[in-house]
Amino acid sequence: MDFCIEDTRKKPIPKLKELIKDGLITLEQVTDWLRTIYEIRFFEEKVFELLGQNIIKGASHLYAGEEAVAVGAIAAIERGDVIGSTHRGHGHCGAIGNKYADSEDDRQNHWNQMMAELMGKETGYCKGRGGSMHIADVDKCNNLGSTGIVGGNQPSAVGAALAEKYKKTGKVVLSFFGDGSTNCGSFHESMNMASALTIPLVAIIENNLYGMSIPFSASEVEGTLSASNIQDIAERAYAYNIPAMIVDGQDVVAVYLAVHSAVKWARADNQMTLIEAKTYRWYGHSRSDPRAYRTKAEDKAWHDRDPIIVLSKKLLEDKLCDQNQLDQIKDRAFQTIEAATKFGMDSPWPNPADLTDDVYVDESYPPELIDSERATSAKVMEATDAFNTALASSTAKTKKEATEQAKAKIKTQYGMDVMTIGQAVSAAQAEEMRADENVIVIGEDVGLYGGAYQATRGLLAEFGTTRVIDTAISEAAIAGAAVGAALRGLRPVAEIMYVDFVTIAMDQLVHVGAYNRYMFGGKAKVPMVLRTEGGVGRCIAAHHSESLEAWLMHPPGLFVVMPSTPYDAKGLLKAAIRSDNPVVFIEHKATYGQLGPVPEGDYIIPLGVADVKKPGTDVTIVSYSRMAMWSLEAAKVLADRHGIDAEVIDVRTLKPLDIETVAESVRKTGRLVTVSEGFGTCGAGREITGQFMEYRFEDGSRGFDYLDAAPVNLAAADCPPPMSEPLELASIPSVDRIVEAVRTIL
């Protein structure tokens, strides 16, 4: 389909009295638009004043001058529709809050909470945790939240629109963002994905001509360059084969009509639209910006078309209001903001004792489930030994025949199926998708191809393209879309092909996903899983072989899970999908073919509970993923050749970490060795050791008190993973190195 760009500025805008006569709008709505514009304006003027007095602290990016965009666009949607906001989001939050106000008290309370939030008070929308750049009422107003990262809010809006389409709600998503963000990679990834998926999204570019100090296209000021070689950002719609409109962003009526049309298309046909609103910010990028990049003549020309002047003139010309009525609207708005300011000033500060509340959704498991899982795990380890013994003693002519015979023996003896880790991962996703229609899978090559390592094999055939969604190579958009979909009620499982590529998606995963609940006052949940794989073993060098779990352990808000067996992979992934927290689930590329017994029926493995894979008395070896298996091999060598009884703990979940199990083990053995395939500097092993050293037992003693030797942290060499097989093997801990480390500390 071929689309064109409609420049609505070239056509006359219908008069207000005509639109009212036709029943499209009412006079009450129009006067409320003016009141909201005034409220936003007075709010911003007050914020500027309070910033100067250091009553409001931090950065604040004011929306004054652009009010017609937020007010007109939000007037064109229904309650229940969704918006996504930006660092310059006071106008969006202000307008959407008014939309949900059913009384004057509601309206006043809305502005009270906005002002209190900017002052960092407990009564703010986000309890003072978000402030100016992250102001949003995310629960009542269907606001996805705002982000301080330019372009950071676009991918989540795509995911939200995908969720509304999938659920068939008929709801539409408005995504607001500035001209500066359209030069970011997230813009292209998001618009391309939205276009390809045909979702109900209206992307609204608030082109205020300047991205901080650089003009988007041109400036008369000497020394300025430009951010782009085009004047109309709407031209970029051609690249995505979507319709676009250019509107006068100073005219609330023009904005309303454009967005009204776009929303209608989105609701009826899932047709996204790009709208470029030409507007202007009265203040600089922030309060410290001297605006040296623009001229006084330019400033005056835009101020002459102030959204307040434009709308007031329309009301007067059509004799819908007289000047006295307009003055009353202005005075009422002024009093609202004055009252909000007093409310903020009088509000209490947050209690520092609550500092870490709402980083995670609280999750707990019944003690009987934990005890039952431990018993099951022990049985699985017994079955694993039996399988390996049967395989080793088989007289079959081929490896395949021997494997099938061993599988049959385990099935008969233990009632367990033997499968690979890859099959276990696929089975976990399939079972959860059958149990919950809100579980979807999204990512590169997850559908027809079945995933780069066949971990989504068979899902497309069973669940179809609405639930197993192949995407372009767009890691930021994949992760961000998963966040947005999760915020709107789905449980997405997003696959990033290699953990190395998560680096491209970290903004979405951390800033938009992991921080979301805390930043917006504990109101949101982000129940998503980001599946990926890491580790060496295939000789594919540094950009496809890293173990970056320590990076992902660092930011608050994320769970990090790394399985070592098919049993663990299936049970942990099922638990991760059911979790209300964002979970990064990392498989090891060299273990997808690893065979092991898996119990029949539905089961989960509680997140944050370690597994004692082998009990022992002389030394505690703590590991995870493939290194847990190598630690077991080392423990066997230590026992058979050296008479050393090692206890092997597989933490399984690196965050939250079950340090209690580790501590109790080391209290018994007196020695600790951690084994990780990640880099040693600031690595997982050092974190485990550090937490153990600080662990406080019930008698007040610390972990340090029970050590009979200095802990040893085995990790990858301090170099990027090499390609050559001998070097690759040398770069990570080996069974021999684990054995030698244990012998040394004993």
C-alpha positions in Angstrom: 0.0 0.0 0.0 1.3 3.4 -0.9 0.7 6.3 1.6 1.3 10.0 1.3 2.1 12.8 3.7 -0.8 15.2 4.3 0.2 18.7 5.4 -2.9 19.9 7.2 -1.4 23.4 7.5 -2.2 23.9 3.8 -5.9 23.5 4.3 -8.3 25.7 6.3 -9.2 24.3 9.7 -13.0 24.2 10.2 -14.4 26.8 12.6 -15.2 25.8 16.1 -18.9 26.6 15.7 -19.0 24.3 12.6 -17.4 21.4 14.5 -19.8 22.0 17.4 -22.8 22.1 15.1 -21.7 18.8 13.5 -21.5 17.2 16.9 -17.8 16.4 16.7 -17.0 18.4 19.8 -18.8 20.5 22.4 -18.2 24.0 23.7 -17.6 22.6 27.1 -14.8 20.5 25.7 -13.2 23.4 23.9 -13.2 25.6 27.0 -11.8 22.8 29.0 -9.0 22.5 26.4 -8.2 26.2 27.1 -8.3 25.7 30.8 -5.9 22.7 30.6 -3.5 24.7 28.4 -3.5 27.4 31.0 -3.0 24.9 33.8 0.0 23.4 32.0 1.4 26.8 31.3 1.0 28.1 34.9 2.4 24.8 36.2 5.5 25.2 34.0 5.9 28.8 35.0 5.7 27.9 38.7 8.2 25.0 38.2 10.6 27.4 36.6 10.3 29.8 39.5 10.7 27.0 42.1 13.7 25.7 40.3 15.3 29.1 40.7 14.6 29.0 44.4 16.0 25.4 44.7 12.6 24.2 46.0 12.3 21.9 43.0 15.7 20.2 42.4 17.3 18.4 39.5 16.7 18.7 35.8 13.3 19.9 34.6 12.4 20.1 30.9 9.5 22.4 30.5 6.6 22.0 28.1 5.4 25.6 27.9 4.6 26.6 24.3 3.8 23.0 23.3 0.6 22.6 25.2 -1.7 22.4 22.2 -0.1 19.1 21.2 -0.7 17.2 24.4 -4.1 18.7 25.0 -5.4 18.2 21.4 -4.0 14.7 21.1 -5.3 13.5 24.4 -8.7 15.0 23.7 -8.9 12.8 20.7 -8.6 9.5 22.6 -10.9 7.7 24.9 -10.5 6.7 28.5 -8.7 3.4 28.4 -6.5 4.3 25.5 -2.8 4.4 26.3 -0.1 7.0 26.2 3.7 6.9 26.4 5.5 10.1 27.5 9.0 11.6 27.5 11.4 13.6 29.7 9.4 16.7 28.6 6.2 15.1 29.9 4.5 17.5 32.2 2.0 18.4 29.5 1.2 14.8 28.7 0.7 13.9 32.4 -1.3 17.1 33.0 -3.7 16.6 30.1 -4.3 12.8 30.7 -4.9 13.4 34.4 -7.6 16.0 33.5 -9.2 13.5 31.2 -9.7 11.1 34.1 -10.9 13.8 36.5 -14.6 13.3 37.3 -14.9 16.3 39.6 -13.2 19.5 40.6 -11.7 17.7 43.5 -10.3 15.0 41.3 -8.7 17.7 39.0 -7.2 19.5 41.9 -5.8 16.3 43.4 -4.3 15.5 40.1 -2.3 18.7 39.9 -1.5 18.4 43.6 0.2 15.1 43.0 2.1 16.4 40.0 3.5 19.3 41.9 4.3 17.2 44.9 6.2 14.7 42.6 8.4 17.5 41.2 9.2 18.6 44.8 10.2 15.0 45.7 7.4 14.6 48.2 5.7 11.4 49.4 2.3 12.6 48.1 3.6 12.8 44.5 2.4 10.4 41.8 5.6 8.4 42.1 6.2 9.0 45.8 9.1 11.4 44.8 11.0 8.6 43.1 10.6 9.7 39.6 10.5 13.5 39.6 10.2 15.7 36.6 11.5 13.4 33.9 9.6 10.4 35.1 6.2 11.8 36.1 3.2 9.6 35.3 0.1 8.2 36.9 0.7 4.7 35.4 -2.2 2.8 36.9 -5.3 5.0 36.7 -4.4 6.9 33.5 -3.0 4.1 31.3 0.2 6.0 31.1 3.2 3.8 30.2 5.4 6.3 32.0 8.0 8.7 30.8 11.7 8.2 30.3 14.7 10.4 30.7 16.5 8.7 27.9 15.8 10.4 24.5 13.9 7.9 22.4 13.6 5.4 25.2 9.8 5.4 25.3 9.2 4.4 21.7 9.8 0.6 21.8 7.5 0.2 24.9 4.7 2.0 23.1 5.1 -0.5 20.2 4.8 -3.4 22.7 1.8 -1.8 24.3 0.0 -1.4 21.0 0.9 -5.0 20.1 -0.7 -6.1 23.4 -3.9 -4.1 22.7 -4.1 -5.7 19.2 -3.5 -9.2 20.5 -6.2 -8.8 23.3 -8.6 -7.3 20.8 -9.4 -4.4 23.2 -9.9 -1.8 20.5 -7.6 0.5 22.4 -5.1 2.8 20.8 -1.6 3.9 21.9 -0.3 7.5 21.5 3.4 7.7 21.7 4.8 11.2 22.2 8.4 12.0 21.5 10.5 14.9 20.3 12.3 15.7 17.1 15.7 14.9 18.7 14.7 11.3 19.3 14.0 10.7 15.6 17.7 10.6 15.0 18.1 7.8 17.5 18.3 4.1 16.6 15.3 3.3 18.8 13.1 5.5 16.6 13.9 3.5 13.4 13.7 0.2 15.2 10.3 1.1 16.7 8.7 2.6 13.7 9.8 -0.2 11.5 8.5 -2.9 13.9 5.2 -1.0 14.4 4.8 -0.8 10.6 5.6 -4.4 10.1 3.3 -5.7 12.8 0.4 -3.4 11.8 -0.6 -2.2 15.3 -2.9 0.6 16.7 -0.2 3.2 17.3 -0.2 6.9 16.7 3.3 8.2 16.8 3.3 12.0 17.6 6.5 13.9 17.0 6.6 17.1 18.9 9.0 19.0 16.6 10.0 22.0 18.7 12.9 22.6 16.2 15.8 21.9 18.6 17.3 18.8 20.1 18.8 20.5 23.2 20.9 23.1 21.3 21.3 21.7 17.8 18.6 22.8 15.3 16.8 19.9 13.6 17.2 21.4 10.2 18.6 24.9 10.3 19.2 28.1 12.3 20.3 31.7 11.4 22.7 31.7 14.4 26.3 31.5 13.3 28.1 28.4 14.5 25.1 26.1 14.6 24.9 23.0 12.5 21.9 20.8 12.0 20.8 17.4 13.2 19.3 16.4 9.9 19.3 17.3 6.2 15.5 17.2 6.0 13.0 19.8 7.2 9.9 17.7 7.7 10.4 14.6 9.8 7.2 13.2 8.4 9.1 12.4 5.3 10.6 9.4 7.2 7.2 7.8 7.0 8.0 6.8 3.4 10.7 4.4 4.8 8.0 2.5 6.8 5.2 2.8 4.2 2.8 4.4 6.6 0.6 7.5 6.4 1.9 10.7 7.9 0.5 14.1 8.7 2.1 17.5 9.4 0.1 19.7 11.7 0.3 23.2 13.3 1.3 22.3 16.8 0.2 25.7 18.1 -3.4 25.1 17.2 -5.1 22.6 19.5 -8.0 22.2 17.1 -5.7 21.2 14.2 -4.0 18.7 16.5 -7.3 17.3 17.7 -8.6 16.8 14.2 -5.4 15.1 13.0 -5.1 12.8 15.9 -8.9 12.1 15.8 -8.5 10.8 12.3 -5.4 8.8 13.1 -7.0 7.2 16.1 -10.0 6.2 14.0 -7.8 4.4 11.5 -5.8 2.8 14.3 -8.9 1.6 16.1 -10.7 0.3 13.0 -7.8 -1.1 10.9 -4.7 -1.3 13.2 -3.2 1.3 11.0 -0.4 3.3 12.6 0.1 6.9 11.7 3.0 9.3 12.1 2.0 12.9 13.0 4.6 15.7 13.1 3.4 18.6 15.1 5.3 21.8 14.4 5.6 23.5 17.8 8.0 25.5 19.9 9.3 25.4 23.4 9.2 28.8 25.3 12.1 27.8 27.6 15.4 26.1 26.7 16.1 22.4 26.8 16.3 22.8 30.6 16.5 25.8 33.0 20.3 26.1 32.5 19.9 26.5 28.7 20.6 30.1 27.5 19.0 29.5 24.1 21.9 31.0 22.2 21.1 28.9 19.2 17.9 30.9 18.3 17.1 34.5 17.4 14.8 37.0 19.1 12.9 37.4 15.9 12.2 33.7 15.7 11.2 33.7 19.4 8.7 36.5 18.8 7.2 35.0 15.7 6.4 31.8 17.6 5.1 33.6 20.7 2.7 35.5 18.5 1.1 32.1 17.8 1.0 31.1 21.4 -1.5 28.2 21.8 -3.5 30.3 24.3 -3.7 33.2 21.8 -4.7 30.9 18.9 -7.5 29.1 20.8 -8.8 32.3 22.6 -9.0 34.0 19.2 -11.1 31.2 17.8 -13.5 31.3 20.7 -13.9 35.1 20.4 -14.2 35.2 16.6 -17.0 32.5 16.7 -18.6 34.4 19.6 -18.6 31.3 21.7 -17.0 33.1 24.6 -16.5 36.7 25.6 -13.3 38.1 27.2 -14.8 38.0 30.6 -15.4 34.3 30.3 -11.9 33.7 29.0 -10.5 35.6 31.9 -12.5 33.4 34.3 -11.0 30.3 32.7 -7.5 31.7 33.1 -8.1 32.7 36.7 -9.5 29.3 37.6 -6.5 27.6 36.1 -4.1 29.9 38.0 -5.8 29.2 41.3 -5.6 25.4 40.6 -1.8 25.6 40.3 -1.4 27.9 43.2 -3.3 25.4 45.4 -1.2 22.6 44.0 2.0 24.5 44.9 0.8 24.9 48.5 -0.1 21.3 48.6 3.3 20.3 47.5 5.1 22.6 49.9 3.0 21.3 52.8 3.4 17.6 51.9 5.8 15.3 53.8 9.1 14.0 52.5 9.3 10.3 51.8 10.6 8.2 54.7 14.2 7.0 54.1 13.2 3.7 55.8 11.1 3.0 52.7 14.0 3.6 50.3 14.1 0.2 48.8 10.4 -0.6 48.8 8.8 -1.6 45.4 12.0 -2.4 43.5 10.6 -5.8 43.0 7.2 -7.4 43.2 7.3 -9.4 46.4 7.4 -13.1 45.5 7.4 -16.1 47.9 6.9 -19.8 47.7 5.3 -22.1 50.2 7.9 -24.0 52.3 6.3 -27.3 51.2 7.0 -26.4 47.5 10.6 -25.7 48.3 11.0 -28.9 50.2 9.2 -30.9 47.5 11.4 -29.4 44.8 14.6 -30.3 46.7 13.4 -33.9 47.0 12.6 -34.0 43.3 15.9 -32.5 42.4 17.7 -35.2 44.4 15.7 -37.8 42.5 16.6 -36.2 39.2 20.3 -36.4 40.1 19.9 -40.1 40.9 18.2 -40.6 37.6 20.9 -38.7 35.9 23.6 -40.9 37.3 21.6 -44.0 36.3 21.2 -42.6 32.7 24.9 -41.9 32.4 25.8 -45.4 33.8 23.4 -47.1 31.4 24.9 -45.1 28.5 28.4 -45.9 29.5 27.7 -49.7 29.9 25.6 -50.0 26.8 26.7 -52.6 24.2 24.6 -51.0 21.4 26.2 -50.6 18.0 25.5 -46.9 17.7 25.4 -44.0 20.1 21.8 -43.2 19.0 20.7 -46.7 19.9 22.5 -46.6 23.2 20.9 -43.3 24.0 17.4 -44.6 23.2 17.9 -47.7 25.4 19.2 -45.6 28.3 16.2 -43.2 27.9 13.8 -46.2 28.0 15.4 -47.5 31.2 15.0 -44.2 32.9 11.4 -43.9 31.8 10.7 -47.4 33.2 12.7 -47.0 36.4 12.0 -43.3 37.3 9.0 -42.3 35.2 11.0 -39.4 33.7 11.6 -38.4 30.2 15.2 -37.8 29.1 15.5 -34.7 26.9 18.0 -32.0 26.0 18.2 -28.6 27.5 17.0 -27.1 24.2 13.9 -29.4 24.3 13.3 -28.5 27.9 13.3 -24.8 27.2 10.9 -25.3 24.2 8.6 -27.5 26.3 8.5 -25.0 29.2 7.4 -22.2 26.8 4.8 -24.5 25.1 3.3 -25.6 28.5 3.0 -22.0 29.7 1.5 -20.8 26.4 -1.1 -23.6 26.7 -1.9 -22.6 30.3 -2.0 -18.9 29.8 -3.1 -17.2 26.6 -1.3 -14.0 27.6 2.1 -15.7 27.2 3.6 -14.8 23.8 7.1 -15.3 22.3 8.8 -12.6 20.3 12.2 -12.2 18.8 14.5 -12.7 15.9 14.1 -16.2 14.2 11.9 -17.6 17.0 9.1 -18.6 14.6 9.7 -20.4 11.3 13.4 -21.1 12.2 12.6 -22.3 15.7 15.3 -20.1 17.2 19.0 -20.0 16.5 19.5 -23.0 18.9 16.0 -24.5 18.3 14.8 -23.4 21.7 11.5 -22.3 20.3 11.1 -25.2 17.9 7.5 -26.3 17.3 5.9 -23.3 18.9 4.9 -21.6 15.6 3.2 -24.7 14.3 1.1 -24.9 17.5 0.4 -21.3 18.4 0.6 -19.4 15.1 2.1 -16.0 14.2 -0.1 -14.0 16.6 1.7 -15.6 19.6 5.1 -16.5 18.1 6.3 -13.3 16.5 9.4 -13.1 14.3 10.9 -9.7 14.2 13.7 -7.8 12.4 17.2 -7.6 13.9 16.2 -5.0 16.4 17.4 -5.9 19.9 16.3 -2.6 21.5 12.8 -2.8 19.9 12.5 -6.5 20.9 13.3 -5.8 24.6 11.3 -2.6 24.7 8.3 -4.1 23.0 8.4 -6.9 25.6 8.4 -4.3 28.4 5.4 -2.5 26.8 3.4 -5.7 26.3 4.1 -6.7 29.8 2.9 -3.3 31.1 -0.4 -3.9 29.2 -1.1 -7.4 30.7 0.8 -9.9 28.5 3.6 -12.2 29.7 6.0 -11.9 26.8 9.1 -14.2 26.4 11.5 -12.2 24.3 14.5 -13.9 22.8 17.8 -12.1 22.2 19.9 -14.5 20.1 23.2 -14.0 22.0 23.8 -12.4 25.4 26.4 -10.2 23.7 23.5 -8.5 21.9 21.8 -7.6 25.1 24.3 -4.7 25.3 22.3 -3.1 22.5 19.0 -3.5 24.5 20.2 -2.5 27.9 18.4 0.9 27.9 15.1 -0.8 27.4 15.8 -3.8 29.6 17.1 -1.7 32.6 15.8 1.9 32.3 12.4 1.1 30.9 11.8 -2.4 32.3 13.8 -3.0 35.5 13.4 0.5 36.9 9.7 0.9 35.9 8.0 -0.4 39.1 10.2 1.6 41.5 10.4 4.8 39.4 6.6 5.1 39.1 5.9 4.6 42.8 5.4 0.8 42.9 2.3 0.9 40.8 3.5 -1.1 37.8 4.4 -4.7 37.1 6.6 -5.9 34.2 6.1 -9.7 34.0 8.4 -10.4 31.1 11.2 -12.9 30.4 14.2 -12.0 28.2 15.7 -15.3 27.1 19.2 -15.4 25.7 22.3 -17.6 25.7 26.0 -17.1 26.5 29.3 -18.7 27.1 32.2 -20.1 25.0 32.2 -23.5 23.3 31.6 -22.9 19.7 34.8 -21.0 18.6 32.8 -17.9 17.5 35.0 -15.3 19.2 34.3 -12.3 21.4 31.1 -10.9 20.1 29.2 -14.2 20.3 30.8 -15.9 23.3 30.6 -13.6 26.4 29.2 -14.4 29.8 27.7 -11.1 30.8 25.5 -12.2 33.7 27.4 -9.9 36.1 26.3 -6.9 34.0 22.7 -8.0 34.4 23.1 -8.7 38.2 24.2 -5.1 38.7 21.0 -3.0 38.1 18.2 -3.4 40.7 14.9 -4.6 39.4 16.0 -7.7 37.4 16.0 -11.3 38.2 18.9 -13.3 36.6 18.5 -17.1 36.1 21.0 -19.6 34.6 20.1 -23.3 34.5 22.6 -26.2 34.3 20.4 -29.2 33.5 17.3 -29.9 31.4 15.3 -30.3 34.7 16.4 -26.9 35.9 15.9 -25.3 32.5 12.3 -26.3 32.3 11.3 -25.7 35.9 13.1 -22.4 36.2 11.8 -21.0 32.9 8.2 -21.9 33.8 8.7 -20.1 37.1 10.2 -17.1 35.3 7.3 -16.8 32.9 4.9 -16.8 35.9 6.9 -14.2 37.8 5.6 -10.7 38.0 9.2 -9.4 37.8 11.4 -8.9 34.7 13.6 -12.0 34.4 16.7 -12.5 32.3 17.0 -16.2 31.6 20.5 -17.2 30.2 21.1 -20.6 28.7 24.6 -21.8 27.8 25.2 -22.3 24.0 27.3 -25.4 24.6 24.6 -27.2 26.7 21.6 -27.2 24.4 22.3 -30.8 23.4 23.0 -31.9 27.1 20.7 -34.8 28.0 19.0 -35.3 31.4 15.9 -36.6 33.0 12.9 -34.4 33.4 9.8 -35.3 35.5 6.5 -35.6 33.8 3.7 -33.2 34.5 3.6 -29.6 35.5 6.3 -28.3 37.9 8.2 -25.2 38.7 11.5 -24.6 40.4 11.3 -21.6 42.8 13.4 -18.6 41.8 16.0 -17.7 44.3 16.5 -21.2 45.7 19.9 -22.9 45.2 20.3 -26.6 44.7 22.8 -28.8 46.5 23.8 -30.9 43.5 26.1 -33.0 45.7 26.5 -33.0 49.5 30.0 -32.9 51.0 31.9 -32.1 54.1 35.4 -30.8 53.1 34.9 -27.8 50.7 32.0 -25.9 49.2 32.1 -25.4 45.4 29.5 -22.8 44.2 28.6 -22.4 40.6 25.9 -22.2 38.0 25.1 -23.0 34.3 27.7 -25.2 32.5 30.3 -24.6 35.3 28.0 -26.4 37.8 28.3 -29.6 35.7 32.0 -29.2 35.4 32.1 -28.7 39.2 30.3 -32.0 39.6 32.9 -33.6 37.4 35.7 -32.0 39.5 34.0 -33.3 42.7 34.1 -36.8 41.4 37.8 -36.5 40.6 38.4 -35.1 44.0 36.6 -38.0 45.7 38.0 -40.8 43.5 41.6 -39.7 43.3 42.2 -37.5 46.4 39.7 -38.6 49.0 38.2 -35.1 49.2 34.5 -34.8 49.8 33.3 -31.6 48.0 29.8 -30.1 48.3 28.6 -28.7 45.0 25.9 -25.9 45.1 24.2 -24.8 41.9 22.8 -21.4 42.7 20.6 -21.5 39.6 19.3 -18.0 40.3 22.0 -15.4 40.5 19.5 -12.7 41.5 17.9 -13.1 43.9 20.8 -15.1 45.3 20.2 -17.9 47.8 23.2 -16.9 50.0 21.7 -18.7 53.0 22.3 -22.1 51.4 25.8 -21.1 50.5 26.5 -19.8 54.0 25.2 -22.9 55.7 27.4 -25.1 53.5 30.5 -23.1 54.1 29.8 -23.0 57.9 30.0 -26.8 57.7 33.0 -27.1 55.3 35.1 -24.0 56.2 36.2 -23.5 52.6 34.6 -21.7 49.5 35.4 -22.0 45.8 33.3 -20.2 43.3 33.4 -21.2 39.6 32.1 -18.9 36.9 32.5 -18.5 33.2 32.1 -14.8 33.4 35.0 -12.3 33.8 36.5 -12.2 37.2 36.6 -8.4 37.7 33.3 -7.4 39.4 32.1 -10.9 38.5 29.4 -13.2 39.9 31.9 -15.3 41.9 33.2 -12.2 43.7 29.6 -11.1 44.4 28.8 -14.6 45.9 31.9 -14.4 48.0 31.2 -10.9 49.1 27.7 -11.7 50.2 28.9 -14.7 52.1 31.6 -12.7 54.0 28.9 -10.3 55.1 26.2 -12.9 55.8 25.0 -12.8 59.4 24.0 -16.1 61.1 21.3 -16.4 63.7 23.9 -16.2 66.5 25.3 -12.9 65.2 28.4 -14.4 63.7 29.4 -13.6 60.1 30.3 -15.8 57.2 34.0 -14.7 57.5 34.1 -16.3 60.9 33.8 -19.8 59.5 36.5 -19.7 56.8 39.5 -21.9 57.4 41.2 -20.6 54.2 40.9 -17.7 51.9 38.1 -18.1 49.3 39.0 -18.8 45.7 37.1 -17.3 42.8 37.7 -19.1 39.5 36.6 -17.1 36.5 37.3 -16.3 32.9 40.6 -14.8 31.9 40.8 -11.0 31.7 40.6 -11.0 27.9 37.8 -11.1 25.3 36.8 -14.6 24.4 39.2 -15.8 21.7 38.2 -17.9 18.7 40.9 -20.5 18.5 39.7 -23.6 20.4 42.8 -24.1 22.6 42.7 -20.4 23.6 39.0 -20.6 24.1 39.3 -23.5 26.5 42.2 -21.9 28.3 40.2 -18.7 28.9 37.7 -20.3 31.3 37.9 -22.6 34.3 38.4 -26.3 33.6 37.7 -29.4 35.6 41.5 -29.7 36.3 41.7 -26.1 37.5 38.7 -26.6 39.8 40.4 -29.8 41.2 43.7 -27.9 41.7 42.0 -25.0 43.4 40.3 -27.2 45.9 43.5 -29.2 46.6 45.4 -25.9 47.1 43.0 -24.5 49.8 42.9 -27.8 51.5 
